[in-house]
């Protein structure tokens, strides 16, 4: 690639805008991103050969993240398909009882999202339990959805999932570093979820007998693993991921040099968990399920890499730094804003984080923001308004809670408040206080 080539900032911005518009118009996100990258590069002065070089450079830059995301698929497949996630959710709700119904539902969704289950799947798993509890305790569907979605958002930022991997690798960090840094913002998000959902418990549509009609069934007859065996995968994954950070904290040389990457840890934990649950023969099916769920994310990563390379090959990062300096706004705010806008445009946390890190990491670091602070702020920004109607999460959760579009739309603001809480806490802690 011609290192002297600098794409015009307005062309890179135009390419990004075109990609976002195409995504909003429901064109496949991967093609939207690649097409935006091509148009941006050509408008910016690159010829056809240089444009191709930019696309290849961009796709190559995300290969490390792609490998780790594929590894995470194994863990997700085991947790979702083995029944381990269901066991965790039901145990939390049953142990906490009806008195703490909203907290238990939010915490259950947070925990199973935190152990690697995708947030839409986490809501689908907990929704039948939530409807049963909600009917008994006279809680509205709106309150229940906010509890599940808010809990899922809290778990999403501390999970070894594609968006956390993208946030970490976008700034050359270890996955465990971002997971640990996001823990306190996640707790604040959980508290906000419980408060908001409690205030909404009598607002909105009540749960009807018809909503419970289809809950008796295949699911109830399914044999779930024991709690002890269900915990093997997440506990082993967390312990192995934390060995290196703990070695650094306590100055244990052996642990510091161990450097167990998520690419090794997540599949190892998944296989160990499957064996502990007595489902070793199902490992092939778990792997297939995991890879199927990660395929779209991997393709989007490649597309985001191309548009990211177009932007980093331009003078847009320098222009952004100059503009923010002229306006006397703190450059720290670029990270959460980038996360919010990209996730809103794609209606997806993972796509938003991938786009924000690939497109704006250079500009954010240019303000002297530390890589960990930048990753955390982008990541938490990505959960603020990722639940918009042009994404699948909106519709999956609406169906899970038997809500129409109007009812589901009422929850968007409350979900945004939960995400904003995590983002504000992360921005204050890491962006301004430098903790």
N, C-alpha and C positions, 0 to 999 in steps of 0.2 A: 504494500500500500504506500502511496505517495505521502510521506510524512509532512511535506510542505503544504499539502492541501488543507485549507480551512474553509469549511462550509459557512455561508452567511447565516447569521443568527436568525434572521427573519425566515429563512428557508427551513431551518431546523424546526423552528416554532410552527411554521405552516405544516410541515410533515407530521408533527405531533398532533396538531389540531385536526388534520385530515384523518389520522388514525382514530382519534377519539370520536369524531363525527361518524365515521364508518361503524365503529363499535356500537354507538347509540342507535344507528340505523339497522342494527342486528346483522351486519355482515360478520362472518366468522372472525373473532378477535385476532387470530394468528395472521390471517391474510390482511386484516386491517392494519396491523402493526408493520408488517413487511411492506405493504403498499405505501404507507405513510413514510417509511424510511426511504424507499426508492424515490418518491416524489420530492421529499425534502432534500435528498442528496443531489438530484438532478437540478432542482431549482437553485440550489446553493452553489452551482458551478462545477460539480463533479461530472465527468463523462461516464459512459456506460461501464467501462472497465473499473474506474475508480469507485463507482457506486457499488459494484459487485464486491470489490475489496472491502468496502465499509461493512456491507452485510455479512460477509464471511468473518471479518474481525469481530463484529458484534455477537454473532452466534457462537464463535469460539470462546468468547469471554464468559459465557454463562455455563460452560460445560461442567465445571466443578459443582455448581449449584444443581445442575440437572442430575448428576450422579447421586448427590445426597438426597434429592427429592425422590428419586427412584428407590433409594434405600428406605426412605420413610414410608414408602408404599407398603412394604412388607409389614411394618409395625401396624399401620392403619388397617391392613387387611386382617391381621390376626385379631386386633381389638374389636373390629366391627363384626366379622363373620363368625367368630368363635362364641359370641354371647358374653364375652368378658365385660364389654362396655355396659350391657344390660344389667349384669350382676352388680357392677359398681353403682349404677344409677339407682336400682331398686334397694340396695343395701342402705345407701345414704338417706333416701326418702323414708324407708321403714324405720331406721334407727332414730331419726330426728322427730318423727311423729307429726301428727296433724297440727299441733300448736305452732310449729315452725315450718309450716307448709311452703311458704314462699321462699324462705331461706334454703330449705332442703332441695327444692326444685332447681333454684338458681345454682346452688353448690353442686348438685348432681351433674348439671349440664356443663358447669365449669370444669369439673374433674374429668369427665370423659372426653371433653374437648382438649384438655391439657395433656391427656395421655396419648394424643395423636389422632383422635377421631375427628373428621371434618365437621365443622360447626353445623352445616345443614343436616348431616347424618345424626349428630348429637341431639339436635332438636327433635328429629324424627323418632329417636330412641326414647326420649323422655316424655314426649307429647302425650302418649296414651296414659302414662302414669299421672301426668299433670291434669288431664281431663278427669280422671277418676277422683283425684284428690280435690280438684276444683269444684266438682259437682257436690261432693260431700261437705266441703267447707264454704260453699257459696261464693266462690271467687270468680270474677269475670274472665272471659277469654283474653281481654286486653291485658289484664294484670298477669295472667299466666304466660302470655307470649313475651311480655317485657321481662319476666323472670327468666324464662328459658333463653331468650336472645341475649339478654344482658349477661347472664352467666356464661353463655357460649363465647361472647366477646372477651370476657375476662380470661377464660381458659385459652382462647385463641392466641393471645400474645405471650403465653408461657408454654406453648406446645411445640414439640419437635416436628412441626408441620412445614409445608412449602413456604408460607409467608415468613416464618421465623428464620428458616434456612436462608431465604433470599435476603432478608434484612442483615443477617450475620455475614454472609459471604459477599454481599454488596460492599461491605466495608472491611473485608478481610479479618473478620472476627470469628471466634469459636461459637458454635451454636449455644453452648451452655452459658456463655457470657451474656448473650441477649436474653435468654430465658430467665436468668437470675436478675438482670437489671429490670426486666418487666414485671417482676413479682409484686413489688409494692404498688405500682399503678394498677395491677390486676386486682389486688385486694380492695383498693379504693373503688374500682369499677363494680366489684361485687357488692360492696356496701351501698353504693348508689342504686344499683339494681334493686336491692331489697327494699330500700326506702321508697323508690318510685313505684314499684309494683304494689307495695302495701297501700300507698295512697290511691292506687287505681283499682283496688279490689272490688269496689262497688260500682265502678264505671264501665260502661260498655255492655256487650251482650252476655247474658248468662249462659251457662252450659245446659243443654237440653238432653233429654234421654236419647234422642236421635244421635247425638254426638258420641254417645257411648255404645251405640248399637253394634259397631264393628270391632269393638275392642276385646271381645271374648275370645278367643280363637286360636288360629295357628300359633300366635305368639305365646299364649298362655300354656300351651301344651309342650312348648319347646323346653328342652332340658338345658339349663344354664350351668356353667362351671361354678365351683365353689368360690367364695370371696378370696380365700388364700391363693388359689391357683390363678384367679383372674388378676391378682396384683403382681404376679411374677414379672410379666412383660414391662409394665410402666415403672415398677420399682427398680428393676435391673437396669433399664435404660437410663433412668435418672442417676442412679449410683455411678454407672460407668461414665456418663457425661460429666459428672461432677468431680471425678478423680483428679483431672488436671488442675481445675481451679482450686480445689482443696490443697493440692500439692504446693501450689504457688502461695496460698495463704499461710500454710503451716511450714513452708520451706522444706518439704520432703522431696529430695532430689529425684528419687525413683518415680514418684507420681508426676512430677513436673515434666520429666522426659518421656512419660508414657504416651502422651498425645493420641489418645483414642478418638479418632474422628467419628462423627455421626454416621458416616458411610459404613463403618464397621459395627458401631454400637447398636444402631436401630434394628438391622436384620438379626444380629445375634440375640438381642433381647426378645425379638418377636419369635424366633425359633425356640428359644428356651421356654418362653411362655406357652407356646403351643404344646410342647412336650409335657410341661407341668400340668396342663389341662387335659392330658390324655388324648390330644387331638393331633398327634404327630402325622397320622395318615392324611390329614387335611391340609398340610403345609402347602402342597401344590395349589390347592384351591384358594387358600389365603393369599398366596403370592399372585395368582391370577387376578383376584379381586383388587389387590393393592395396586398392581401395575395398571389395571383398567382405570382406576380412579385417578392415577397420577398422569396418565397420558396427556390429557388436556392441559394440565399444569405445565408439563415439560414443553409442549408445543408453544404455549404462551410465553414461556421463558425464552425460547429461541426467537420468537417474534419481538419480544421486549428487548432482547439483546441487540437486534438490528436497529430499532429506533433509538435505543440508548447510544449506540455507536455513532449514529448520525448526529446526535446532540453533542456528544463529547468530542466529535471531530469538527465541531463548529465553534464560533466565538460566543455562543449563547451563554455558557457558564460565566464567562468574563463580563458580559453585558449585564447579567443578573446581579453579579456582585457590585458592579458599578452603580446600577440603578438603586439597589438597596442602600448602598453607602450614601448616595445623593439624597435619598428620602429620609435618612436618619432613623430607619427602622432596624431593629436588631436582626442581624443575619441568622441568629439562632432560629427565628420563626420560619425560615424557609423550609426546614426539615418537616415539621408537623404540617405545614400548609401543603407541601408537595404530596405528603402521604394522604391528606384529606382529599385533595383535588383528583389525584390519580385513581384512588379507590372509588370516589364518587363517579368519575367518568366511566369506569369499567364495572361498577357495582360488584366489586370483588376485592377482598382484602389482599389475597395473594397477588393478583394481577396489579393492583394499585401499588403494593410495596415493590414488586419487581420493576414496574415502570419508574417509580420515584427514585429508587436506588440507582437504576441504570442511567437515568436521565439527569439527575440533579446532585449525585454524590460529589462530583468534582466541585460544583459551585458551593455546596454546603461546607465541605472541608476547607474551602477557600476562605471562609470566615473564621477559621481557627477552631471550629467545633470539633470535639474529639470524635473518633469513629464510633465509639460505643454510644455516646450521646446522640449522634446523628441517627444511628440504626434504631435506637429506642424511640426517638421522637417520630421518625417516619413510620415505624411499626405501629405505634399507638395511634398515630394520625390515620392510619389505614383502616381502623375499626370505627371511625366516627360515623360516616354515612356510606357504608358499603352495602346497606340494605335497601337500595333504591329499586323501583319496579322494573328497570331494564335488566336486572340480574336474576339469576335463578333462585338465590336465597330467599328473596321476597316471596316468590310463588311457592317454593317448597314449604316454607314455614306457614304460609296462609293455608295450604292444604292440610298440613299436619294438625292445625288448630281449628279446622273447619270454619274458616273466616272468609268472607268475600273481600274483594279488592278494597272497598271503602273502609271496612273494619280494619283490615291489615295496614292500610295507609296511616291510620291514626297512631300506630305504634312507632312510626319512623322517627318522630321528634324525640320520644322518650328513649328509644334505642341510641339516638345520637347523643343524648345527654350522658348516657353511660360511657360511650366511647370518648366523648369530650373530657370526661372526668379523668380517665386513664391518660389521655394525651396531655392535659394540663399538668397533672402530677409529674409525668415524665419530663415535660418541658421545664418545669420549675426545678426539679431535682437534678437533672443531668445537663440541661441547657444553660440555666442561669446560676444555679448553686454549684455546679460542677462536682457533684457527689460521685 
